[in-house]
Amino acid sequence: MNERSVGQLGKLDEQTVDISNRMSVLMRRNADSDTSRIDNSSAENRSLASSTQRGGGNGADTTVSSSGAKEKCGSRVSVNVGVLGHVDCGKTTLARAISSLASTAAFDKHAKAENLRANTIDLGFSSLSIDRYTIALIDCPGHASLIGAVLAASSVFDMAIIVVDAQKGVQPQTAEHLLLISILCPHHAIVVINKVDLVGNEQLESLRNQLGKVLKYFGIDAQSPVVCVSLLGDCVDESARAVIDALKSVLYEPERRLSEHFVMSVDHCFPIKGKGTVMTGTIIDGSCSLGMEVEIAALKEKRKVKGIQHWKENVKSATMGERVGVLFQDVPPKHIDRTVIFQPGALESVQFAVASVTQISHFKSKLSSRSKIHISIGFETVMANCQFLAEDDREEFEQFSSLDEHVTTVLLVFDQPVYATVGSFYMAAKLDMQRKGCRFAFYGNIKRIVHSGDEVCRFHRKHRSGCVTRIEADRTSVICASLFSKQSDMRVFLSMAVSLSTGERGTIEGPFGKSGKTRVRIPQGASEKTVAALEAGETITVELWMKKYINTNKLVSYIP
């Protein structure tokens, strides 16, 4: 097993009785008095599934055929659960222990190479059933360098399990994954403390207290179940039941807002000799059925669905939230990894998009407008130029020099087109950041798809200020200084609106003399109060506010 050294296993053998007693106490603490246990046959089924499925193949998605297919996947509720945590904390061991059916890349199939530790390097999928729920477990890699795969998978999370090593506590990827959970499913998560057989009661209690504070810090439900387990030896079945009971206590039926258009995120693709090509993934919108024509983004071609399988069961249709394998024929022998398939018209090829922005307070680096950042949208992660904006009146946007507290919107210019639609969720991250710290910068949803940046009316605010030096006899004009320099081209500013600190409004009439002073016309005339204030030596300011439009360089004045 990849979670213990031989020496640790020897130590475990010497302390079997003590550990068994401690685990019995821990499991009683884990149990909720109102939560029923799964029956013994479920554990037997898990063991049988594990022994028969680990050897190879692609599990639930390997064979897809339309023969004998059911009308639909049934009345069961599909829930997608991400299994997250730092590398080597026991995520895959946990997934194996609680799963009843293995699927694509389950249980580290791609990590069994000579001189390579058996850590997850790809997304692994397996499932279990609890009452009327079919739970898809998405085992995510824990390496910091593989966070892109986690971001891709997170687009389908309904719930999450965060696994914590009892010896090491909250590690860097634990924190990063907790941040993802806080954004995606803060009220539907459980915490599993693994390897409790290797720590004392005092250390374990300290970790539980720390986790309570960490959950609160990230804005995750403080009542989220915390389960203590050991996934070795005689403790496996009891630990698995405790985790399943905790899952059961927080299970819910996700709200599925189906549109009329089928969209599916594809995580794996492989050929089957004599059958065709199978694409496995999760339906994120709409439904699909046999014979439906869909577009394959990676190929930019259309194909008809020849078969659908849902966890080893042939079906005629499947709907949003369900994990399926879809069979196509005549797919070119081209390597396809993660992609998206969709009903024609459901998604667009997007290179420019206006999106909402929710900033992540834990991100401490400075991001300047027009800087590049990784954008994860669906199962794609691409670089994009970011221009930070705030919406103004009349569908205009003020552009800021950097990401700050005023920013509510972003113009994304992708290096290469992505497939998306209005409403698509995205996450922005600095995945190439070398120093320690949060890599997730902001997230949001696409609000508008455009064909170029010129379609988005953007401006910078400009401001000039001067002071009144004289009020002319008829009081309908004033002379001010310091509003412009002697070198300024006054023609650009003629007739622009200005305001006085005393409340009057006027327009720029032109230069006054050759010293850089300006005459401002006040149509309503300066008030007696203004005249008295100037005579008393008070400073009266003249304010000029302008918008400089980025696409045209045009200057327009306004009164705030």
Secondary structure as the mmCIF struct_conf table of DSSP 4:
data_model
#
loop_
_struct_conf.conf_type_id
_struct_conf.id
_struct_conf.beg_label_comp_id
_struct_conf.beg_label_asym_id
_struct_conf.beg_label_seq_id
_struct_conf.end_label_comp_id
_struct_conf.end_label_asym_id
_struct_conf.end_label_seq_id
TURN_TY1_P TURN_TY1_P1 ASN A 2 GLU A 3
BEND BEND1 ARG A 4 ARG A 4
HELX_RH_AL_P HELX_RH_AL_P1 VAL A 6 GLU A 14
TURN_TY1_P TURN_TY1_P2 GLN A 15 GLN A 15
HELX_RH_AL_P HELX_RH_AL_P2 THR A 16 ASN A 30
TURN_TY1_P TURN_TY1_P3 SER A 33 ASP A 34
HELX_LH_PP_P HELX_LH_PP_P1 THR A 35 ASP A 39
HELX_RH_AL_P HELX_RH_AL_P3 ASN A 40 GLN A 53
TURN_TY1_P TURN_TY1_P4 ARG A 54 GLY A 55
BEND BEND2 GLY A 56 GLY A 57
HELX_RH_3T_P HELX_RH_3T_P1 GLY A 59 ASP A 61
BEND BEND3 THR A 62 THR A 62
BEND BEND4 SER A 66 SER A 66
TURN_TY1_P TURN_TY1_P5 SER A 67 GLY A 68
STRN STRN1 LYS A 70 LYS A 70
BEND BEND5 GLU A 71 CYS A 73
BEND BEND6 SER A 75 SER A 75
HELX_LH_PP_P HELX_LH_PP_P2 ARG A 76 ARG A 76
STRN STRN2 VAL A 77 LEU A 84
BEND BEND7 HIS A 86 HIS A 86
TURN_TY1_P TURN_TY1_P6 VAL A 87 ASP A 88
BEND BEND8 CYS A 89 GLY A 90
HELX_RH_AL_P HELX_RH_AL_P4 LYS A 91 ILE A 98
BEND BEND9 SER A 100 SER A 100
STRN STRN3 LEU A 101 ALA A 102
TURN_TY1_P TURN_TY1_P7 THR A 104 ALA A 105
HELX_RH_3T_P HELX_RH_3T_P2 ALA A 106 ALA A 111
TURN_TY1_P TURN_TY1_P8 GLU A 114 ASN A 115
BEND BEND10 ASP A 122 ASP A 122
STRN STRN4 GLY A 124 ILE A 130
TURN_TY1_P TURN_TY1_P9 ASP A 131 ARG A 132
STRN STRN5 TYR A 133 ASP A 139
HELX_RH_3T_P HELX_RH_3T_P3 ALA A 144 LEU A 146
HELX_RH_AL_P HELX_RH_AL_P5 ILE A 147 SER A 154
TURN_TY1_P TURN_TY1_P10 SER A 155 VAL A 156
BEND BEND11 ASP A 158 ASP A 158
STRN STRN6 MET A 159 ASP A 165
TURN_TY1_P TURN_TY1_P11 ALA A 166 LYS A 168
STRN STRN7 GLY A 169 GLY A 169
BEND BEND12 VAL A 170 VAL A 170
HELX_RH_AL_P HELX_RH_AL_P6 PRO A 172 LEU A 184
TURN_TY1_P TURN_TY1_P12 PRO A 186 HIS A 187
BEND BEND13 HIS A 188 HIS A 188
STRN STRN8 ALA A 189 ASN A 194
HELX_RH_3T_P HELX_RH_3T_P4 VAL A 196 LEU A 198
BEND BEND14 VAL A 199 VAL A 199
HELX_RH_AL_P HELX_RH_AL_P7 ASN A 201 PHE A 218
TURN_TY1_P TURN_TY1_P13 GLY A 219 GLY A 219
TURN_TY1_P TURN_TY1_P14 ALA A 222 GLN A 223
STRN STRN9 VAL A 226 CYS A 228
BEND BEND15 LEU A 232 LEU A 232
HELX_RH_3T_P HELX_RH_3T_P5 GLY A 233 CYS A 235
HELX_RH_AL_P HELX_RH_AL_P8 VAL A 236 VAL A 250
BEND BEND16 GLU A 260 HIS A 261
STRN STRN10 VAL A 263 ILE A 272
TURN_TY1_P TURN_TY1_P15 LYS A 273 LYS A 275
STRN STRN11 GLY A 276 ASP A 285
BEND BEND17 GLY A 286 GLY A 286
STRN STRN12 SER A 287 SER A 289
TURN_TY1_P TURN_TY1_P16 LEU A 290 GLY A 291
STRN STRN13 GLU A 293 ILE A 296
TURN_TY1_P TURN_TY1_P17 ALA A 297 LYS A 300
STRN STRN14 GLU A 301 LYS A 304
STRN STRN15 GLY A 307 HIS A 310
TURN_TY1_P TURN_TY1_P18 TRP A 311 LYS A 312
STRN STRN16 GLU A 313 VAL A 315
BEND BEND18 LYS A 316 LYS A 316
STRN STRN17 SER A 317 THR A 319
TURN_TY1_P TURN_TY1_P19 MET A 320 GLY A 321
STRN STRN18 ARG A 323 PHE A 328
BEND BEND19 GLN A 329 ASP A 330
BEND BEND20 PRO A 333 PRO A 333
BEND BEND21 ARG A 338 ARG A 338
STRN STRN19 THR A 339 PHE A 342
TURN_TY1_P TURN_TY1_P20 PRO A 344 GLY A 345
BEND BEND22 ALA A 346 LEU A 347
STRN STRN20 GLU A 348 SER A 356
STRN STRN21 THR A 358 GLN A 359
TURN_TY1_P TURN_TY1_P21 SER A 361 HIS A 362
BEND BEND23 SER A 365 SER A 365
STRN STRN22 SER A 368 SER A 368
TURN_TY1_P TURN_TY1_P22 SER A 369 ARG A 370
STRN STRN23 SER A 371 ILE A 377
TURN_TY1_P TURN_TY1_P23 GLY A 378 PHE A 379
STRN STRN24 GLU A 380 GLU A 391
HELX_RH_3T_P HELX_RH_3T_P6 ASP A 393 GLU A 395
STRN STRN25 PHE A 397 GLN A 399
BEND BEND24 SER A 401 SER A 401
STRN STRN26 SER A 402 SER A 402
TURN_TY1_P TURN_TY1_P24 GLU A 405 HIS A 406
STRN STRN27 THR A 409 ALA A 420
TURN_TY1_P TURN_TY1_P25 VAL A 422 GLY A 423
STRN STRN28 PHE A 425 ALA A 429
TURN_TY1_P TURN_TY1_P26 LEU A 431 ASP A 432
BEND BEND25 ARG A 435 GLY A 437
STRN STRN29 PHE A 440 VAL A 450
BEND BEND26 HIS A 451 SER A 452
HELX_RH_3T_P HELX_RH_3T_P7 GLY A 453 GLU A 455
BEND BEND27 VAL A 456 VAL A 456
STRN STRN30 ARG A 458 ILE A 471
TURN_TY1_P TURN_TY1_P27 ALA A 473 ASP A 474
BEND BEND28 ARG A 475 THR A 476
STRN STRN31 SER A 477 ALA A 481
BEND BEND29 SER A 482 PHE A 484
TURN_TY1_P TURN_TY1_P28 LYS A 486 GLN A 487
BEND BEND30 SER A 488 SER A 488
HELX_RH_3T_P HELX_RH_3T_P8 MET A 490 PHE A 493
TURN_TY1_P TURN_TY1_P29 LEU A 494 SER A 495
STRN STRN32 ALA A 497 LEU A 500
TURN_TY1_P TURN_TY1_P30 SER A 501 THR A 502
BEND BEND31 GLY A 503 GLY A 503
STRN STRN33 ARG A 505 PHE A 512
TURN_TY1_P TURN_TY1_P31 GLY A 513 GLY A 516
STRN STRN34 LYS A 517 ARG A 521
TURN_TY1_P TURN_TY1_P32 PRO A 523 GLN A 524
HELX_RH_AL_P HELX_RH_AL_P9 GLU A 528 GLU A 535
TURN_TY1_P TURN_TY1_P33 ALA A 536 GLY A 537
STRN STRN35 THR A 541 TYR A 549
TURN_TY1_P TURN_TY1_P34 ILE A 550 THR A 552
STRN STRN36 LEU A 555 TYR A 558
#
